[in-house]
Amino acid sequence: MAKSNRLLKDVLWILALWGLVAGGFRLWFGLGATTNLTDAVPWGLWKILNMIAGVALSTSGFTVGFLVYVLRRKRFLPLMRMAILVAFLGYGCSCLALLFDIGLPHRFWHPFVMWNEHSFLFEVFWCVILYFTVTTIEVVPTILERTRAERIGKFLHGIAFGVVVFGISLSSLHHSSLGSLFLVTPERLHELWYSELLPVFFILSAMGGGMMVLVLLRILVARWYDPEPIFGATPAPVEGAESTVPGFPTLNRNVRGAGREMPMLANLATISAFILGGYFVLKVVDLVRTGAWQFLAGHGWPGPLYAVELLGGVLLPVVLVACRPVRRSPLGLGVAAFCAAAGLALNRLNVGIFGYWPGAETTYVPSLAEWSVGLGVIAAAGLAFLVVVENFAILERKNQPVGAGVFRAAFDAFSHVYRNALNSGLHRVSLIAVIMLPLAWVAMHPSYRDVTGGGRPVQPSQGVDVARAVLRIDGDRTGLSVDFNHADHQRRLGGDQACVTCHHLAVPGDKTTPCSRCHRDMVDPTGIFDHRHHLTAVAAKAGGHGALAGNGTCTECHQEGAARSAVLVKDCRSCHEKDGWPALAGADPTVDLAVATSFQTAMHAVCVECHKNEAVRVAKPGLGDCGACHADLRRREDSLFAVVAPSRD
């Protein structure tokens, strides 16, 4: 086994373990504390990269199945098992990532019993779940070959044709539906990527790019485990020639520079190139038809990014495969396949994330936890892929070294100690876990990441006029602002005595503390108790100086002889009942004065509830709607209705 392969496994273990910690934090703390998602950009890395791009990159299962079982192209049969394995792992990763992505993971079972047949996502959910079930049925016979369950394996082989045809239908349906999903956002998705042909684009790009992924994986598997079928029977160097690529042998030209499976891969890449070529032509025609070509030369990054996607991820692989010497070379074919796979992934990221930035007037950078979960899921799939390749007859070759040993990860040897003491895969993985799990915990735990309680600090309100009679509330400066007429609300609610309605609590000596002083984070609760400040203040009150003057300050709040924790402490009201405004003596005793809710929760709890009650009193139902306060939401809805409303002529 090559050192590069051992190093790859170590990297995959590191990413998988790091992602495991990040996934645990996401489930425990929620999306707000672990992601950088916003209302303007609600779809993040997991849904687009792992789910939408993941299923697209895994389409080799249904494309190769169509070629083998429907078109009867038996020459691709040796690739069938690997294609099914890729589909099984790809769709499994998509389902796993979707579990982390949804707001309430414990309700993942709702679509099974709560049907919404008018939703694209409902159809996509069922197609993905059913196709994952189909790939499970298809991959089970390969696993059972090493057991004595011959009757089950024979039965599954017998129904293979029906299962594959059913899977082809499911995969075709959900790929087109994923494209249709983005048709509902004509005002938000950038013109370069929005088109009525998105369903057609999604299915064509998935078919072409998915087959290239299989070509790339087959070349890599041969490189790591069995070079003969791909790199030739005698990888002897040509006299006077040296290999320019580390790890790739210079092949004997007497064997025509390739193994016996290269014609099969070249044929599959040619079919993929024809599909990608048709996709490229259709994209260019659509650009001209819709007039979106003018945005290619516009200011900003959308034009260059679109050009990289279309030229580097579609046209370049087609040109490379069209060149006969490249098509016959494992390295050249691998480069073409990599470009096509990268272009497919970039297309899904452009449509699902980057294309929404101009309309949202904001950018989105995934948090460390988002990257960790996304890459961790992919790494886990990579480890599972290597497990199956090393221990099962996934290549359908009689001389394949199957079951040569239990799957072992590797740790590159830096000294004699590493070469001997860490020779066992279990030892290496244990060492990686011991090092990486604590590092991941510290790096991604919200309390370590931001001791103030979150990653989206609130900005103070801005005065619209000189007298600050009207305040513009835009806590995270994303443009979803509210122009709050402070003077008018104060007048209608009772003058100076009405301040307590909104300013429910103020810091000592302050009458109307701004909301952002305590509610410091947009989506996360914030700890507002300053322990060191209290130590200093208590010491000063006793005539001392500093935080621990005379070491007698702790017993002012903590009971002497008891554990000094936040649970066993005197109520804040016992010292501050006359401080603040209104007086703490009249405050709700169940309120935790050491923690402030998120800014968003505080605003909505006060404003929305009051507006709903007022809507009933004055008989104005729309007073409690989001657009009543957020004027830009109201403008967006008006512009959308203006686009889709039928003409009265």
BELQUIPE-V432961 format. One line per field, one symbol per residue. phi: phi as a letter, one per 30 degrees, with the letter a starting at -180 (. if undefined). psi: psi as a letter, one per 40 degrees, with the letter a starting at -180 (. if undefined). burial: I if it has 16 or more other C-alpha atoms within 10 Angstrom, else O. A space follows every 50 residues. Layout:
phi = ???
psi = ???
burial = ???
This chain:
phi = .ddddddeddddddddddddddddddddcjdddcbcdbddbdccdddddd cddddddcddddddddddccdidddcedcddddddddddddddddddddd dddbedcddeddccdbdccdddddedddddddddddddddeddddcccdd ddddddddceddddddddddddddddddddedddbddcdeddcdadceed ddddddddddddddedddddddddcbdedccjdbddddeicbdcceicdd ddddciiaddcdedddddddddddddddddddddddedddidedddcddj dededdddddddcbddeddddddddddcceddddddddddddddddeddd dcbddcddddhacbceddddddddddddddddddddedddcbddchbdcd dcidldebdbbedcaddddcdcdddddddddddddddddddddcdeddda ddjlcbddcddcddcddhdccccbechcjdcbdcddddddddckiddded dcddabdeiccbddeddcdcbdbcdbdcdcddddddddddddicbjdbdi hcddddccddjcddbddcbddeddccdcdibddddcdddddddcbcdddd dddddddddddddddddchbeddcddddcddddddddddddddcdddcd
psi = hiddddddddddddddddddddddddddeiddeeifiiddgehadddddd cdddddeeedddddddddddefgeeedeeddddddddddddddddddddd didgdefdedddeghgeehdddddddddddddddddddeddddedeaegd ddddddddeddddddddddddddddddddddeeefdedhiddehieeddd dddddddddddddddddddddddddgddddeidgfiiiheiihehhehih ihedeeeiaeeddddddddddddddddddddddddddddeeeddedeiia edddddddddddedddddddddhddddehddddddddddddddddddddd ddcdeedddefiihhiidddddddddddddddddddddddeigdefhdeh ghfeiihhiihhheiddddddfdhdddddddddddddddddddehddddh eeeiegihiiiihdidefdhhhhgdefeegihhhgdddddddeeadeede ddgeiiiheidghideddgeideiihhehgdddddddddddeeahidfhe feddeddihheihgiedgiihddddfeeiihiiddeiheehheehhiidd dddddddddddddddddefgdedeideddgdddddddddddddehiie.
burial = OOOOIIIIIIIIIIIIIIIIIIIIIIIOOIIIIIIIIIOIIOIIIIIIII IIIIIIIIIIIIIIIIIIIOOOOOOIIIIIIIIIIIIIIIIIIIIOIIII IOOOOOOOOOOOOOOOOOOIIIIIIOIIOIIIIIIIIIIOIIIIOOOOOO OOIOOIIOOIIOIIIOIIOIIIIIIIIIIIOIIOOOIIIIIIIIIOOIII IIIIIIIIIIIIIIIIIIIIIOIOOIIIIIIIIIIOOOOOOOOOOOOOII IIOOOOIIIOIIOIIIOIIIIIIOIIIOIIOOIOOIIOOOOIIOIIOOOO OIIOIIOIIIIIIIIIIIOIIOOOOIIIIIIIIIIIIIIIIIIIIIIIII IIIIIIIOOIOOOIOIIIIIIIIIIIIIIIIIIOIIOIIIIIIIIOOOOI OIOOOOIIIIIIOOOOOOOOOIIOIOIIIOOIIOOIIOOIIOIIIIOOIO OIIIIIIIIIIOOOOOOOOIIIIIIIOOOIIIIIOOOOOIOOOOOOOOIO OOIIIIIIOOIIIIIIIIIIIIIIIIIIOOOOOOIIIIIOOOOIOOIOIO OOIIOOIIOOOOOOOOOOOOOOIOOOIOIIIIIIIOOOOOOOIOOIIIII OIIOOOOIOOIIOOIOOOOOOOIIOOIOIIOOOOOOOOOOOOOOOOOOO
